[in-house]
Amino acid sequence: MKEVHVSLDENDLEQLKEWFHSASEDEAVHSAIAFVLNKKLYHELLEFEGKIQWEGNLDEMREERL
């Protein structure tokens, strides 16, 4: 893990803590970064929608787990 120092507006930081129900500033910033990265990944995955054809039998797959 790499440590990075940033300066943030106190009001923005408090807003992040509220949005992400974070107990600390560090947790709020980590949550905000994770949110942005996950959203980007989600949108990238949506680009595959309708382009990949899946073949399989869910009933057979479920039977194997029982």
C-alpha positions as CSV (number, residue, x, y, z in Angstrom):
1,M,0.0,0.0,0.0
2,K,1.2,3.5,-0.8
3,E,0.6,6.4,1.4
4,V,-0.6,9.6,-0.2
5,H,-1.2,13.0,1.4
6,V,-4.0,15.2,0.0
7,S,-5.6,18.4,1.1
8,L,-9.4,18.3,1.2
9,D,-12.0,20.9,2.0
10,E,-13.3,20.2,5.5
11,N,-16.9,20.5,4.4
12,D,-16.3,18.1,1.5
13,L,-14.7,15.6,3.9
14,E,-17.7,15.9,6.3
15,Q,-20.0,15.3,3.4
16,L,-18.1,12.1,2.4
17,K,-18.3,10.9,6.0
18,E,-22.1,11.3,5.9
19,W,-22.6,9.7,2.5
20,F,-20.5,6.7,3.3
21,H,-21.5,6.5,7.0
22,S,-17.8,6.5,7.9
23,A,-16.4,6.9,11.4
24,S,-13.1,8.4,10.2
25,E,-11.8,10.7,7.5
26,D,-9.6,7.9,6.2
27,E,-12.5,5.5,6.0
28,A,-14.5,8.1,4.1
29,V,-11.8,8.7,1.5
30,H,-11.2,5.0,1.1
31,S,-14.9,4.5,0.6
32,A,-15.2,7.3,-2.0
33,I,-12.2,6.0,-4.0
34,A,-13.6,2.4,-3.9
35,F,-17.0,3.8,-5.1
36,V,-15.5,5.6,-8.0
37,L,-13.4,2.6,-9.1
38,N,-16.3,0.1,-8.7
39,K,-18.6,2.4,-10.8
40,K,-16.0,2.6,-13.5
41,L,-15.6,-1.2,-13.6
42,Y,-19.4,-1.6,-13.6
43,H,-19.7,0.7,-16.7
44,E,-16.9,-1.2,-18.4
45,L,-18.6,-4.5,-17.8
46,L,-21.9,-3.1,-19.2
47,E,-20.1,-2.6,-22.5
48,F,-20.2,-6.4,-22.9
49,E,-23.9,-6.6,-22.5
50,G,-25.4,-8.4,-25.4
51,K,-22.0,-9.2,-26.9
52,I,-21.2,-12.4,-25.1
53,Q,-23.3,-15.5,-25.5
54,W,-23.4,-17.9,-22.5
55,E,-24.2,-21.5,-23.1
56,G,-25.0,-23.8,-20.2
57,N,-27.6,-25.5,-18.1
58,L,-28.3,-23.9,-14.8
59,D,-30.4,-26.8,-13.6
60,E,-27.5,-29.2,-14.1
61,M,-25.1,-26.8,-12.4
62,R,-27.3,-26.5,-9.4
63,E,-27.7,-30.2,-9.1
64,E,-23.9,-30.6,-8.8
65,R,-23.9,-28.4,-5.7
66,L,-26.6,-30.4,-3.9
